[in-house]
């Protein structure tokens, strides 16, 4: 049996191979640096290194190289045009699976279709790093579903029972440990204004916190406002009487000027406006204390119970300045003058139409009242017409008495009674009654005929 020493003995083939192998490695290691340097020098002198076929395909896809140049370059590596096109397809990337699913959902690409020129969901999955079998799964995952917060909202709004809301919440990815927290923070409380009204009416307490508490404080915490505003809104809920009510309270001495000023200041009134309110309230109190009003003062002046100076003083106590007081007094003087002239003219008319004064007296009186001359003539013309129609007539008693005394005969007495509106039969009855017995010539009991011309001296 041969030993290991016999195998590599002197002159054996194995020994020669071993020696030459070791020498080759030593010579290769010693010559590697010079050869590398020589190779670099040659590359600088004649740079002709080809791009790899994969890089050529990428360069063509990205428009860094034309297709013709790419075919030439790849040909140097033994790749023809058909193989280069395959490398081009392999070099490009399809959209991400989520993007493909979104494009499918929005009908931007069809679901099916394969091949290098196909733009479809199926082809996009095939061109990616995802195995094709996961395509339907990705398509399902891309369908929009309610978020965990949406499910919580649905439970609060009665669209799901509490149990269904929790199970659905877990189904869409919600962590059950946070379900109750989301329930507690979902929904909105009443507005701060509504909370103030509820608390003021005693429907909810002012204080108290916690997810199950209904209080003013908890309502502020649950709303959009920061907690630091809770005390401010609580103060805002304190009632303030309106500005006009404050003025009435000051007038009635229910509050003093300092308190009224504090109320008005809280409404944003300026100092000048507050001073005007105070002046108005003081004027009203002064009037009430004096028992006087503007109209009563002017009425006293109208009736000449107070002087003009007294009238101005009284009006000033009511907040009416001197210029306005002078205008009011002048207007009152004018009213008194008009009333006096009207009364005088009316009296003159009465006397004139009653024939108590002459034309000359009436004209002179009107002139002294400073009635314009053209107006005087018009008045006298009108009064003449009234005077001419102002004729006294005998009464029923006077006519019947005159007949009874023999001043008038029966036909004349009946005619006079008919002239003042009695029918012939009624006139006969009146005279017969006065006679205490029926008179002769009884008229028929018919409606009287229409009156003819007015009988002079009787109407």
C-alpha positions as CSV (number, residue, x, y, z in Angstrom):
1,X,0.0,0.0,0.0
2,X,1.4,3.4,-1.1
3,X,2.1,6.0,1.6
4,X,1.6,9.8,1.5
5,X,5.4,10.1,1.1
6,X,5.3,7.9,-1.9
7,X,2.7,10.1,-3.5
8,X,4.8,13.2,-3.3
9,X,8.2,11.5,-3.7
10,X,11.0,12.8,-5.7
11,X,10.2,12.9,-9.4
12,X,6.6,12.1,-9.0
13,X,3.9,14.0,-11.0
14,X,2.0,15.0,-7.8
15,X,5.2,16.6,-6.4
16,X,5.7,18.5,-9.6
17,X,2.1,19.8,-9.6
18,X,2.4,20.9,-6.0
19,X,5.7,22.7,-6.6
20,X,4.4,24.5,-9.7
21,X,1.1,25.4,-8.0
22,X,2.9,27.0,-5.1
23,X,5.3,28.8,-7.4
24,X,2.4,30.1,-9.5
25,X,0.7,31.6,-6.5
26,X,3.9,33.2,-5.3
27,X,4.7,34.6,-8.8
28,X,1.0,35.8,-9.1
29,X,1.1,37.6,-5.8
30,X,4.4,39.2,-6.6
31,X,3.3,40.3,-10.0
32,X,-0.3,41.5,-9.1
33,X,0.7,45.0,-8.1
34,X,2.8,45.7,-11.3
35,X,0.2,44.1,-13.5
36,X,-2.6,46.2,-11.9
37,X,-0.5,49.3,-12.4
38,X,0.1,48.3,-16.0
39,X,-3.6,47.7,-16.5
40,X,-4.4,51.1,-15.2
41,X,-1.9,52.7,-17.6
42,X,-3.4,50.9,-20.5
43,X,-7.0,51.9,-19.4
44,X,-5.9,55.6,-19.4
45,X,-4.2,55.2,-22.8
46,X,-7.2,53.4,-24.3
47,X,-10.5,53.7,-22.2
48,X,-12.7,51.1,-23.9
49,X,-14.4,49.4,-20.9
50,X,-18.1,48.6,-21.8
51,X,-21.0,49.3,-19.5
52,X,-22.7,46.2,-18.2
53,X,-25.9,45.1,-20.0
54,X,-27.9,45.9,-16.9
55,X,-26.4,49.4,-16.7
56,X,-27.1,49.9,-20.4
57,X,-30.8,48.9,-19.9
58,X,-31.1,51.4,-17.0
59,X,-29.4,54.2,-18.9
60,X,-31.8,53.7,-21.8
61,X,-34.8,53.6,-19.4
62,X,-33.7,56.9,-17.8
63,X,-33.0,58.6,-21.2
64,X,-29.3,58.9,-20.5
65,X,-28.6,56.9,-23.7
66,X,-30.6,56.4,-26.9
67,X,-31.9,53.0,-27.7
68,X,-29.6,52.8,-30.7
69,X,-26.6,53.6,-28.6
70,X,-27.7,51.1,-26.0
71,X,-28.0,48.4,-28.6
72,X,-24.5,49.1,-29.8
73,X,-23.1,49.2,-26.2
74,X,-24.9,46.0,-25.2
75,X,-23.8,44.3,-28.4
76,X,-20.2,44.6,-27.2
77,X,-21.1,42.3,-24.3
78,X,-22.9,39.9,-26.5
79,X,-26.5,41.1,-25.8
80,X,-28.8,41.6,-28.8
81,X,-31.8,44.0,-29.0
82,X,-34.4,41.5,-27.8
83,X,-32.4,40.6,-24.7
84,X,-31.7,44.4,-24.1
85,X,-35.5,45.0,-24.1
86,X,-35.9,42.3,-21.5
87,X,-33.2,43.9,-19.4
88,X,-35.1,47.2,-19.8
89,X,-38.3,45.8,-18.4
90,X,-36.3,44.2,-15.5
91,X,-34.5,47.5,-14.8
92,X,-37.7,49.6,-14.3
93,X,-39.9,49.5,-11.1
94,X,-43.7,49.3,-10.9
95,X,-45.6,51.5,-8.4
96,X,-45.7,50.2,-4.9
97,X,-48.5,47.7,-4.1
98,X,-50.4,50.3,-2.1
99,X,-50.2,52.7,-5.0
100,X,-51.4,50.1,-7.5
101,X,-54.4,49.3,-5.2
102,X,-55.2,53.0,-5.0
103,X,-55.0,53.4,-8.8
104,X,-57.3,50.4,-9.2
105,X,-59.8,51.7,-6.7
106,X,-59.9,55.1,-8.5
107,X,-60.3,53.3,-11.9
108,X,-57.0,54.7,-13.2
109,X,-55.8,51.2,-14.2
110,X,-57.7,48.0,-14.9
111,X,-57.5,45.0,-12.6
112,X,-56.3,42.4,-15.2
113,X,-53.8,42.4,-18.1
114,X,-50.3,41.0,-18.4
115,X,-47.3,41.5,-20.7
116,X,-44.5,44.0,-21.0
117,X,-46.8,46.7,-22.3
118,X,-49.7,46.1,-20.0
119,X,-50.5,48.7,-17.3
120,X,-52.7,46.9,-14.8
121,X,-52.9,45.9,-11.2
122,X,-51.9,42.3,-12.0
123,X,-48.9,43.4,-14.1
124,X,-47.8,45.9,-11.5
125,X,-47.8,43.2,-8.8
126,X,-45.8,40.9,-11.2
127,X,-43.2,43.6,-11.9
128,X,-42.6,44.2,-8.2
129,X,-40.7,42.2,-5.6
130,X,-44.0,40.9,-4.2
131,X,-45.1,37.4,-5.2
132,X,-48.1,37.4,-7.4
133,X,-50.2,35.4,-5.0
134,X,-50.4,38.4,-2.7
135,X,-52.1,40.6,-5.3
136,X,-55.7,40.0,-4.1
137,X,-54.7,40.5,-0.5
138,X,-53.1,43.9,-1.4
139,X,-56.3,44.8,-3.3
140,X,-58.5,44.0,-0.3
141,X,-56.2,46.0,2.0
142,X,-56.4,49.1,-0.2
143,X,-60.2,49.3,0.2
144,X,-61.0,52.2,2.6
145,X,-62.7,51.2,5.9
146,X,-63.8,53.3,8.9
147,X,-61.0,54.2,11.3
148,X,-61.2,53.2,15.0
149,X,-62.3,56.8,15.8
150,X,-65.1,56.5,13.3
151,X,-66.3,53.3,15.0
152,X,-66.2,55.0,18.4
153,X,-68.3,57.8,16.9
154,X,-70.8,55.4,15.5
155,X,-71.2,53.8,18.9
156,X,-71.8,57.2,20.6
157,X,-74.4,58.1,18.0
158,X,-76.3,54.9,18.5
159,X,-75.4,53.4,15.1
160,X,-73.8,50.4,16.8
161,X,-74.5,48.7,20.2
162,X,-71.7,49.0,22.8
163,X,-70.7,45.4,22.1
164,X,-70.7,45.7,18.3
165,X,-68.8,49.0,18.6
166,X,-66.0,47.4,20.6
167,X,-65.7,44.3,18.4
168,X,-65.7,46.4,15.2
169,X,-63.2,48.8,16.7
170,X,-60.9,45.9,17.3
171,X,-61.6,44.5,13.8
172,X,-60.4,47.8,12.1
173,X,-57.1,47.8,14.2
174,X,-58.1,49.6,17.4
175,X,-56.4,48.6,20.6
176,X,-59.0,47.5,23.1
177,X,-56.9,49.0,25.9
178,X,-57.6,52.5,24.5
179,X,-61.3,52.0,23.5
180,X,-62.8,53.6,26.6
181,X,-60.4,56.5,26.5
182,X,-61.5,57.3,22.9
183,X,-65.1,57.0,24.0
184,X,-64.5,59.5,26.8
185,X,-62.8,62.1,24.6
186,X,-65.2,61.7,21.6
187,X,-68.2,64.0,21.2
188,X,-68.6,67.7,22.1
189,X,-70.0,69.2,25.3
190,X,-72.5,72.2,25.3
191,X,-71.0,75.5,24.3
192,X,-69.6,77.7,27.1
193,X,-72.7,80.0,26.9
194,X,-75.0,77.0,27.2
195,X,-73.0,75.6,30.1
196,X,-73.3,79.0,31.9
197,X,-77.0,78.9,31.4
198,X,-77.4,75.3,32.6
199,X,-75.3,76.1,35.7
200,X,-77.1,79.3,36.6
201,X,-80.4,77.5,36.3
202,X,-79.1,74.8,38.7
203,X,-79.5,72.0,36.1
204,X,-75.8,71.1,36.4
205,X,-73.3,71.8,39.2
206,X,-70.5,74.3,38.8
207,X,-67.7,72.0,39.9
208,X,-66.7,68.4,39.3
209,X,-64.4,66.5,36.9
210,X,-64.4,63.0,35.4
211,X,-65.6,61.2,32.3
212,X,-69.1,60.5,33.8
213,X,-69.5,64.0,35.4
214,X,-71.8,66.6,33.9
215,X,-70.7,69.9,35.4
216,X,-69.7,73.3,34.1
217,X,-66.1,72.6,34.9
218,X,-66.1,69.3,33.1
219,X,-67.9,70.8,30.1
220,X,-65.1,73.4,29.7
221,X,-62.4,70.7,30.0
222,X,-64.1,68.6,27.3
223,X,-64.5,71.5,24.9
224,X,-62.1,73.2,22.5
225,X,-61.0,75.8,25.2
226,X,-57.9,75.4,27.3
227,X,-58.6,74.7,31.0
228,X,-57.2,78.0,32.0
229,X,-60.3,79.8,30.6
230,X,-62.7,77.9,33.0
231,X,-62.4,80.5,35.7
232,X,-62.8,83.4,33.3
233,X,-66.1,81.9,31.8
234,X,-67.3,81.2,35.3
235,X,-66.9,84.9,36.2
236,X,-68.6,85.8,32.9
237,X,-71.7,83.9,34.0
238,X,-72.4,86.3,36.8
239,X,-75.4,88.4,36.0
240,X,-74.9,92.1,35.2
241,X,-77.9,94.4,34.9
242,X,-78.2,96.1,31.5
243,X,-76.9,99.7,31.2
244,X,-80.4,101.2,31.2
245,X,-81.4,99.1,34.2
246,X,-78.3,100.4,36.0
247,X,-79.4,103.9,35.2
248,X,-82.9,103.2,36.6
249,X,-81.3,101.7,39.7
250,X,-79.2,104.8,40.2
251,X,-82.2,107.1,39.7
252,X,-84.1,105.1,42.4
253,X,-81.1,105.2,44.7
254,X,-80.8,101.4,44.6
255,X,-77.1,101.8,44.0
256,X,-74.6,104.6,44.3
257,X,-72.6,106.4,41.6
258,X,-69.5,104.2,42.2
259,X,-71.5,101.0,41.8
260,X,-73.2,102.3,38.6
261,X,-69.8,103.3,37.2
262,X,-68.4,99.8,37.9
263,X,-71.3,98.2,36.0
264,X,-71.0,100.6,33.0
265,X,-67.2,100.1,32.9
266,X,-67.7,96.4,32.6
267,X,-69.7,97.0,29.4
268,X,-66.8,98.9,27.9
269,X,-68.2,102.4,28.2
270,X,-65.8,105.3,28.1
271,X,-65.6,107.9,30.9
272,X,-67.4,110.5,28.8
273,X,-70.3,108.1,28.1
274,X,-70.6,107.2,31.8
275,X,-70.6,110.9,32.8
276,X,-73.5,111.4,30.4
277,X,-75.5,108.5,31.9
278,X,-74.8,109.8,35.4
279,X,-76.0,113.3,34.3
280,X,-79.2,111.9,32.8
281,X,-79.9,109.9,36.0
282,X,-79.3,113.0,38.2
283,X,-81.6,115.2,36.0
284,X,-84.3,112.6,36.3
285,X,-83.9,112.4,40.1
286,X,-84.1,116.2,40.3
287,X,-87.3,116.3,38.3
288,X,-88.8,113.7,40.5
289,X,-87.8,115.6,43.6
290,X,-89.3,118.8,42.3
291,X,-92.4,117.2,41.0
292,X,-91.9,119.1,37.7
293,X,-91.7,118.0,34.1
294,X,-90.7,119.9,31.0
295,X,-94.4,120.1,29.9
296,X,-95.6,121.3,33.3
297,X,-93.0,124.1,33.5
298,X,-93.9,125.3,30.0
299,X,-97.6,125.1,30.8
300,X,-97.1,127.3,33.9
301,X,-95.2,129.8,31.7
302,X,-98.0,129.6,29.1
303,X,-100.5,130.4,31.8
304,X,-98.1,133.2,32.9
305,X,-97.8,131.7,36.4
306,X,-93.9,132.0,36.2
307,X,-91.6,134.5,34.6
308,X,-89.4,133.7,31.6
309,X,-86.3,133.7,33.9
310,X,-87.9,131.2,36.2
311,X,-88.9,129.0,33.3
312,X,-85.2,129.0,32.0
313,X,-84.0,128.1,35.5
314,X,-86.5,125.2,35.9
315,X,-85.7,123.8,32.5
316,X,-81.9,123.9,33.2
317,X,-82.5,121.7,36.2
318,X,-83.9,119.1,33.8
319,X,-80.7,119.1,31.7
320,X,-82.0,121.5,29.0
321,X,-79.4,124.1,28.1
322,X,-80.2,127.8,27.8
323,X,-80.3,127.9,23.9
324,X,-82.9,125.0,23.8
325,X,-84.8,126.6,26.7
326,X,-85.1,129.9,24.8
327,X,-86.5,128.0,21.8
328,X,-89.1,126.3,23.9
329,X,-90.1,129.5,25.5
330,X,-90.4,131.3,22.1
331,X,-92.5,128.4,20.9
332,X,-94.7,128.7,24.0
333,X,-95.1,132.5,23.5
334,X,-96.2,131.9,19.9
335,X,-98.7,129.3,21.0
336,X,-100.1,131.7,23.6
337,X,-100.3,134.5,21.0
338,X,-102.0,132.3,18.4
339,X,-104.5,131.1,21.0
340,X,-105.3,134.7,22.1
341,X,-105.8,135.9,18.6
342,X,-108.0,132.9,17.7
343,X,-110.1,133.5,20.8
344,X,-110.5,137.2,20.0
345,X,-111.4,136.6,16.3
346,X,-113.9,133.9,17.3
347,X,-115.6,136.4,19.8
348,X,-115.7,139.1,17.1
349,X,-117.3,136.6,14.7
350,X,-120.0,135.7,17.3
351,X,-120.9,139.4,17.9
352,X,-120.9,140.3,14.2
353,X,-123.0,137.4,13.1
354,X,-125.4,138.1,16.0
355,X,-125.7,141.7,14.7
356,X,-124.3,143.0,18.0
357,X,-121.5,145.0,16.3
358,X,-121.2,146.9,13.0
359,X,-119.0,146.2,10.1
360,X,-116.7,149.1,11.1
361,X,-116.4,147.9,14.6
362,X,-115.5,144.3,13.5
363,X,-113.0,145.7,10.9
364,X,-111.3,148.0,13.5
365,X,-111.1,145.1,16.0
366,X,-109.5,142.8,13.6
367,X,-107.0,145.5,12.5
368,X,-106.0,146.1,16.1
369,X,-105.4,142.3,16.4
370,X,-102.9,142.7,13.5
371,X,-104.9,140.5,11.2
372,X,-103.7,141.3,7.6
373,X,-106.1,143.5,5.6
374,X,-106.7,140.9,2.9
375,X,-107.6,138.4,5.5
376,X,-110.0,140.8,7.2
377,X,-112.0,141.3,4.0
378,X,-112.2,137.5,3.6
379,X,-113.4,137.0,7.1
380,X,-116.1,139.7,6.9
381,X,-117.4,138.3,3.6
382,X,-117.8,134.9,5.2
383,X,-119.4,136.4,8.3
384,X,-121.9,138.3,6.2
385,X,-123.1,135.0,4.7
386,X,-123.4,133.5,8.1
387,X,-125.3,136.5,9.4
388,X,-127.7,136.5,6.5
389,X,-128.6,132.9,7.2
390,X,-128.8,133.4,11.0
391,X,-132.6,134.2,11.2
392,X,-134.6,133.2,14.3
393,X,-137.7,131.2,13.7
394,X,-140.8,130.7,15.9
395,X,-141.0,127.6,17.9
396,X,-143.8,125.1,18.1
397,X,-145.0,126.6,21.5
398,X,-144.8,130.2,20.2
399,X,-146.9,129.4,17.1
400,X,-149.6,127.5,19.1
401,X,-149.7,130.3,21.8
402,X,-150.0,132.9,19.1
403,X,-153.0,131.1,17.6
404,X,-154.6,130.6,21.0
405,X,-154.2,134.4,21.7
406,X,-155.8,135.2,18.3
407,X,-152.6,136.6,16.9
408,X,-152.6,134.0,14.1
409,X,-155.6,132.4,12.4
410,X,-155.8,128.6,12.0
411,X,-154.6,128.5,8.3
412,X,-151.6,130.7,9.1
413,X,-150.7,128.8,12.3
414,X,-150.9,125.5,10.4
415,X,-148.7,127.0,7.6
416,X,-146.1,128.1,10.2
417,X,-146.0,124.7,11.8
418,X,-145.6,123.1,8.4
419,X,-142.7,125.5,7.7
420,X,-140.7,124.3,10.7
421,X,-141.2,120.6,9.6
422,X,-144.7,119.4,10.7
423,X,-147.0,117.6,8.2
424,X,-150.5,119.3,7.6
425,X,-152.2,116.6,9.7
426,X,-149.6,117.0,12.6
427,X,-150.0,120.7,12.5
428,X,-153.8,120.4,12.8
429,X,-153.4,117.9,15.8
430,X,-151.1,120.4,17.6
431,X,-153.6,123.3,17.2
432,X,-156.6,121.0,18.1
433,X,-154.7,119.9,21.3
434,X,-154.1,123.5,22.2
435,X,-157.9,124.1,21.6
436,X,-158.8,121.1,23.7
437,X,-161.2,120.1,20.9
438,X,-160.9,119.1,17.2
439,X,-160.7,122.0,14.8
440,X,-162.5,122.1,11.5
441,X,-160.8,121.3,8.1
442,X,-159.0,118.2,9.3
443,X,-156.3,117.3,6.6
444,X,-155.9,113.8,5.3
445,X,-153.4,111.7,7.2
446,X,-150.8,111.4,4.4
447,X,-147.1,112.2,4.0
448,X,-146.5,115.8,3.4
449,X,-145.5,117.0,0.0
450,X,-141.9,118.2,-0.6
451,X,-141.1,121.7,0.5
452,X,-141.2,124.3,-2.2
453,X,-139.4,127.6,-2.1
454,X,-138.2,128.9,1.3
455,X,-140.7,131.2,2.8
456,X,-139.0,134.5,3.6
457,X,-138.9,135.4,7.2
458,X,-139.6,131.9,8.4
459,X,-136.4,130.0,7.8
